């Protein structure tokens, strides 16, 4: 990967990091509001749950973006963390913070799904 390409990805990642840091700091949506109306309570609880899920998703994404920036600094950006092969430039264009090549990412997603199903079965048993 050329220095120009790395610089382009670094700028994209730094902009994404700033955006996510601003979003993660805003926690107004998870404030617990007490209202006398039970329907309002239910609605607020649903909105709060959605805000918590969004915050969790954005926090995880921020972690990935910071990891990608760290890999740029140490010179390992665009190399899969699992198989150590180069990550396809098309994948990096779509997901600049991708830590894995598409093959390893699919494998990780399958493992995560299998673990989730096994965990759900344990909860039901």
N, C-alpha and C positions, 0 to 999 in steps of 0.2 A: 504494500500500500504506500502510495506516495505521500510526501509531507503535506502537499496541497489537499489531498483527500482526508488525511488525518485532521488537518486544521478545520476543514469543512464539518466533519463529524463532531469535532470538539465544540465548535460554535453552536451547532444544533443541540448537542447535549447540555451545554451550559445554559442555553435559553430554556430548555425543558426543565432543567434543575431549578432555575429561578421561578418558573411558573409553578412547579409542584411545591416548592418550599412555601410560596405564598398561599397555595391552597391548603396545605397541611397545617399552617398556622391558624387558619380560619376554622374555629371549632364551634361557631354559633349554632350550627345545625344539631349538635348533640346535647345542647342544654336541656335539662329536664324542666318542663313547664307544668305547673299545677293549675288546673282549671276546674271549675265546679261542674262542668258538663262532661259526662262520661264519654260521649261520642268524640268530643274534642281531645280527651285524653288518649283515646285509641288512635285518632288521626295523628296526634303529636308523636305517639310511640312509633307508629309506622314511618313517619318522616325522620325521626331520630335514628331508627334502624337503618334506613336508606343512607343517611348521612354518615353513620358509622361504617357501613360497608364501603362507601365511596372514599372515606378517609383511609381505611385499611388498604384499599386498592391503590390509592395514590401514594401511600407510604411505601408500599412494596415496589411500586414503579420508581419512586425516588431512590430507593436502595439500589435498584438495577442501574439507574442513570449514574449515580455516584460510583458504582462499581466500574462502569464503562469508562468514566473519566479517569479513574485510578489506573485502569489498564492502558489508557492512552499515555499517561505519565510514565508508566513502567515499560512501555513498548510492546505490550502483549495484546493490544486492541486488535480486533478482527481475527483472533485465533480462538477456536472453541476451547472452553475450559475443560471439557471432558476428553475429547479425542485429539485435541491439539492440532487439528487441521484448520485451514483457513475457512472463515465463514464467508459464504457467497456474498459478493457485493450487493446483489439484488435484495438479499435478506437484510443487510445493514442499511440499505436505503429505506426499506420499509420499517425496520425496527432497529434503530442505531444503538440501542442499549442491549441488544441480544448477546447473552453470554455464551450461547451454544449455537452450533450449526443446526440446520433444520432437522437432520437425522437424530442428533442427540436430544434436541428439544422435544421431538415427538416421543422418544423413548422416556424422557423424564415425565412428560405429560401422562403417558400410559401408566407409569409406576405410581404417580400421584393419584390417578383415578382408581387403580387397584387398591392402593392403601386406603383411600377414602371409602371404597365399598366394603373392605374388610372391617374398617373401623365402625361403619354404620351397622354391619352385622353384629358386632360385639355389643353395640348399644341396645340393639333389639333383643338380644339373647338374655 
